[in-house]
Amino acid sequence: MLIPHDTRIALETVVDLVNTAPEDDGRDELGELTALYAFAERHRISGVGTLGEKDLRAVQDVRSRFAEIFAAPDARTAADLVNSLVAAAGTTPQLTDHDGYDWHVHYFAPDASVADHLAADCGMALAFIVVAGERERLRRCEAPDCRDAFVDLSRNRSRRYCSSRTCGNRLHVAAYRARRREAEH
């Protein structure tokens, strides 16, 4: 599956955003303004400006709506959720080449809030996945103690864990040790 560079970046951003949601311990990784500023800087979100509590709540709402898209039971539901999110953001597609990036499309208005910026750009990236008939690539980690979101970009759509280095490796090592214990008895 060929994914343009700007779409891949938006997919990475939406996954990171969804994964900031509160865990079972109730800790929200995007619970305060400093975390939102850090998120915006980490993902090189342009034109952020001064943020307030209203921005934080709006981004948390967008995050919840993205999580619903990952949980959608079928393409029709995912498409409806994406359409609603992108329409509410007031998309204004425009070509741009900034910050060392070659020409790409921004889907948000130049004066958009950070929440609308995320909803428009990341929503359109998710729309790309749905249009390509690849909605099943929007997944949650299968490790029992992890429910992180990820986009499976493997050729055969076989990725099961958010990270093969952490969750995947941990479960493979546990299975190996269990087999060794079983063989010893």
N, C-alpha and C positions, 0 to 999 in steps of 0.2 A: 504494500500500500504506500503510494507516494504522497507524502504530506509536506506541503510548503513550510519553509522555515518559520514564518510568522505564525502559522497555525500550530506548529509543534510547540513554539514558545507559549502560546496561549493555552494549549492543553496542559503543559507543565505548570502554568500559573493556576489554572482551575483545580488541578489535582492538589497542589500545595495549599490552596485556599480551603478546599473541602477538608483536607487533613488537619486544619487548625481547629476544627470544631471540638467542643468539649468531649472528653473521654468519659469513661465510667466514673472517674474520680472528680468529674465536674470542672476540671481545669480547662479553661478556654485559652488557647494559644493566641487568640486575637481578641483578648478581653480588655485591652486598654490602648489608648492612642499611640503610645510608643511602639507597641507591637504592630499597629497598622502602618506607621511610618516605616518601620523596619521591613515589613512585607513589601511595601511599595518600592523601597530602595532595592531590596533583593531581586525583585522582578523588573526593575528598571521601568516602572510605570511613569510615563512622562506627564508633565503638567499637574502634579499632585497639589502643589500649593499648601495652604494652611488647612489642616483638618480639625474637625471638632467631633464632639460626641454624636452628633447627628450623622456624620460620615461613618463613624464606627458602627453604629446601629444599622445603617443602610448596607454596609459591606457584610455584616453578619447576616442580614436578611438575604442578600444575594447568595452568600455561601450556603444557606439553607435551601435555597431554590436550586442551586447546582447539585446539592446532595440528593434532592428529589429526582433529578435527571439521571444520576447514577443508579438510583433505585427503581427507575421506571421499569415496569414489567414487559413493555413492548415498545416498538418503534413509534407507533401512533401516539402513545402517552408521552414518550420522550420528545417527539416533535411538537406536541401541544405545549409542553412545559418550556421548551426552547423558544417557541414562537412568542409565548406570553412574556418571557423574560427579556428577549431582545426588543420586542415592541415597547415595553415599559421603559427601556433605556433610551428610546428615541434615536435609533441608529442613523448615522449620517456617513455612509461610506466615502472615504477619500484616500487617494494615493499620497504616500509620504515617504521621505527618505531622511531619517534623522539619526542622530547619535551613532553614526557609523554603519547603520543598517542600509542595505540597498532598498529599492522600491518595494513597498508592501502596502497593504490596505489596513487602514484604521476604520473601524465601524462606529466609533463614537464621535460626537460633536467636539470641536476644539475646546469648548469651555465646560465639558461634561464633568460631573462629580466622579470621584474615584470609583464609587459603586456602579455608576452608569458605564464608566470606562470598562470595568471588569465584566459587567453584564453583557455589554455589546461585543467586545472583542472575544472574550472566552465563550460567550453564548454562540457566536458565529463559528468558532472552532468546533464546538460540540455539534452544531448544525452540519458542519462538514462531515463529521463522523456518521451522523444519522443519514445524510444524503448518500454517502458512500455505501450504505447498507451494512455498516460496521458497528452498530450500537452495542453489540455484545462485547466489544473491546473495552467498554466502560465498566470496570470491575471494582470489587472490593477484595482485599487480601483474604485468602482462605486459611491463614494461620489462626488457630483458635483464640489467641490473645491479641489479635490485631485485626482491625476492620478498615485499615487505610484504603483510600481510593487510589486507583492507578488506571492508566490507559495501556492496554496490552497491544504493543506495536510489534510483537513477534510475528514472524511469517505465518505460522500455523495457528495463531490465536491460542497458544497453549500455556501462557504464563498464568500462574496461580497465586503468586505472592507479590506483594508490593516491592520487595527487594530480595533477590536471590542471595545476597550477602548476609542479610540478617534473618528475616523470617524463613526463607527457603532453606538456608543452611542450618539454622537452628532445628527445624523439623526433620531434615535429613539426618543430622547427627543424632537426634533423639530416636529416630526409627532404627538407625544402625546400632545404637547402644541397646535398644530393646531386643533386636534380633540376636545380638551377642549374648545377652543375658539368657534369652530363651534357649540358645544353643548350648550354653553351659549347664543347663538343668536338665 
